[in-house]
Amino acid sequence: MRFIIPMLLVFALPGSPRTAPDAPFSLTIVPTFNNGDGRIEMADKGARDFYVVLTNVSDKSQVAWETWNGWGYQGVSFELTTSNGSKILISKRQQDFTRNGPSTFLIPPGEHQIYAVKLDKSWEARPMVPKANETSIALKAIYEVPSTPEAGQYKVWVGHLESRSYNFVLRQW
């Protein structure tokens, strides 16, 4: 894991992410492929992972929800913009949790939480993404943590954070 994080950051496309005024984090997207035109994939089965990197840019350790529980499950979402300017929200589908409890991940200063994302049938797009084998898109990652009693209890950062907009090629099948 020690070698994966620096390699992922090397492949992140340049540019400064947009952050909330007091956010202790920055947010970036690392595409599936990057040969000059970053590519991501969307498919019911067989889509390859791409990554969202949440970086602690503060001088204090920060607490984030783990993604297996109801508090962190939908923390990362995306805004996809098509070539004609249509905006599409992509988020994890709602699910019932048979076991659920708040659990957190501690991110030391300058360190990262990396979310592997596979845009498969566990994600939903509203409205639906127009079908095309390959299409140019702009993609922005969103990290959002609502205020809950548990967030206060576990000292989890609460707020809304967006990455910059990345130009990618979306492959679908």
N, C-alpha and C positions, 0 to 999 in steps of 0.2 A: 504494500500500500504506500510505503514511503516513496517509491519511484513513480507510482501512478499519478499522484497529485501534481508534481512538477511537470510531467509530460502533458497532462491535461491542460495545464495553464499555458504551456508553450503554444498549444494549438488553438487557444481562444483567439478569436478575431480581435484586432485592435479597436480601441475606442473606450471612452469612459461611460460607465453605466449611470443611469439616473437614480438618485437616491432621495429618500425622504430627508427633510432638512436635518433631522437629528438621528438618522438611522446609523447604527453601528456596523452596518453591513454594506457590501457591494454585491452585485448579482451579474453573472456572465453566463453565456451559453457556449458550449463546445460542441460543434457539429459531429455527425457520424463520420463524414469524410470531409477533407478540406484540401482540394487541389486547386485552390484559387477561387472556387465557387462552393462554399460550404454547403453540404447536403445533409438533409435529415429525411427520415422515412416514416410513412404512416401506412399500416396494414393491419388487418385483423389478426394475422399470424405472420411471424417471420420478420417483423420490423426490427431493425438494429437499434441499439441504445445510442442516445446522445446524452449530453450531461449539462446540468445546471449547477453552477458553482456559487455557493454562498460563502463569501469571505468576510471574516471579522476584521474590519478596518479600524476598530477602536483599540484603546490601550488596556481594556479590561476583558476578561473572559465573558462570553455571551452564551445564553442558553437558548436552544432551539428544540422544538418538538421532534420526536422521532416520527417517521412516516407510517408506521404500522398501526398507530392508534387514531382514534377519531379526532383528536386535536391537531395532529400533523398531517393526516391523510390527504387533505386538499390544500395544503399550504402553498404548493407550487402549481401555477397554471400558466397559460400562454395567451397572448393576443397575436393572432395571425392576420396579416393584411395581404390580400390578393393584389395582383397587378392592376386590377380595375379599382382598387381602393376600398373594397368591402372588408369589414373587420369581422373576425370570427374568434370567439372565445373557446379555448380548449381547456378542459378541466377533467379531473378524475371523476368517474361516475360515482354517484352516491352508492353506498353499500351499508349493510347492517353488520355490526361487529358482534360476534359471539363472545369475544373476550375483549375488554377495552379498559384501559387504565392510562392515566397520563404518565408518559416517560419522556425523558429529555436527552439531548446530546449537547455536551459542553464544547464550545468552540473557543480555544485560546486566542489571544491577540495575534493577528497575522495568519491565522490558520483557516481551514475551510471545512464546510460540510458539502459533500458532493452527492447530488441526486442523479441517479441513472434513470433516464426516461425512455420508455419504449412506447411510442404512440400506437397502441394496439386497441383491442376492443374494451379495455378497462378505462379508456378515455372517451369523452364525448365532445363533439364540436357543435356549437350553437351560433349561427345556423351551420348546416353541414358544409364541409369543404367540398367544392366542386371537384368531381372526379377528373383526373388527368394523370397520365403516366409521370410526367415531370412538369413542374410549373415554378416560376419565380415567385417568391414570397418575401415578406418582411416578417420577422418573428421577434417578439419581445417576451421575456420571462417575467412573471409576476410572483412575488413572494408576499403572502398576506397572512397575518396572524391576528385573529379577532381577540378582543378583550373578553376574557372569561375569568371566573373566580380561580380556576386552576392555573391560568397564566400568571395571575398575581401571586398565587401560592408558590409556584415553581420558579418565579422570577424570569419568565420567558418574555423576550422582547415582543411588543405588540405594535403592529403598524402595517403599512403598505409600502412595498418597494418594487421598483421596476428596473429591468436591465435596459440598456440602449436597444434600439431596433437593429436586428441583424438581417442582412440580405442573404437568403439561402435559396437553394433549389429543393423543393419538396418532391420526393418520389413516393408514389402511391401504387398499391396493388391490392 
